[in-house]
Amino acid sequence: MPSPRGGYYNKDGARVPSVTTVLSRFRESGGLVHWAWDLGKQQLDYRVVRDSAADAGTAAHAMVEAYALGSVFDPSPFKPEILEKAKGAYDGFLAWAGQTGLKIIKTEQALVSEKYQYGGTLDAMLVQNQLAIGDYKTSNHVYGDHICQLAAYGQLWDENNSDLPITGGYHLLRFSKPEHPDDGVSFTHHYWSDLSIPLKMFLHLREAYALDSRVKKMV
C-alpha cells in the first residue's frame, strides 16, 4: 500500500518509520541474487524479465486497486501484451472475491502505532462476513517479511480500532512474477488465522532499526 506523502508522524509530530522501511532494512537479498543467476543460465537478461514482471504485476495490482476503490481501471499506461499477462491473474482474484463475498471496507488506511512508533497503510476487508487484514504482493514465493508486514498491519488496526477486532485473519493476495518474458501472471491466495510470532519478530526488528540508527551516529 502507498505511504502518505511526507511519511508517518506520531501524535507529537515526530516522524516514525513505515512497516516496509523497517523490514527493508533487514531483508535478505540471497533470493534475488539466485533469481538473477538462474536467469543468466537460461541466457535471459534479468533486467528484461524484471521489468516485464514489474509491468504485469503493476497492471494486475492496479486492476485490484480499481476494484477496491470502486473505480474504473485505466489501461492506457500499459501495453496490450502486458494487460493480457495480467488479465488471468485478475480473473483469478475476481473468482476468489466472488466465492468469499469479499468487501473492502477500508482501503489505503494510513495508521500510526503510538505504542511501537511505526506507521503503515493497509486494507481492511470483510471475507465471509468477518473482518480481516489483506495485502497484495507481486512475488513467486511467500517470504517471512510478507507475513511480518501483515502482522504489523494487524497491530496497527487493533491499536487504533479496539472496538472492531480482527476476526477473519490475514490474507495475502499474491501475483506471480513471470519466469520468462512470454509468461503470464498467476494469482494465489494465502491465509493465516494468527500471526503472533511474525508480529513478535517485526517488533524485534523495529527495536533493532532504532538501535541501528543510534549505532550509525557513533561512527
Buried (B, 14 or more C-beta within 10 A) or exposed (E): BEBEEEEBEBEEEEEBBBBBBBBEEBBEEEEEEEBBEEBEEEEBEBEEBBEBBEBBBBBBBBBBBBBBEEEEBEBEEBEEEBBBBBBBBBEBBBEBBEEBEBEBEBBBBBBBBEEBBBBBBBBBBBBEEEBBBBBBBBBBEEBEBBBBBBBBBBBBBBBEBEEEEBEBBBBBBBBBBBBEBEBBBBBBBBEBEEBEEBBEBBBEBBEBBBEEEEEEEEE
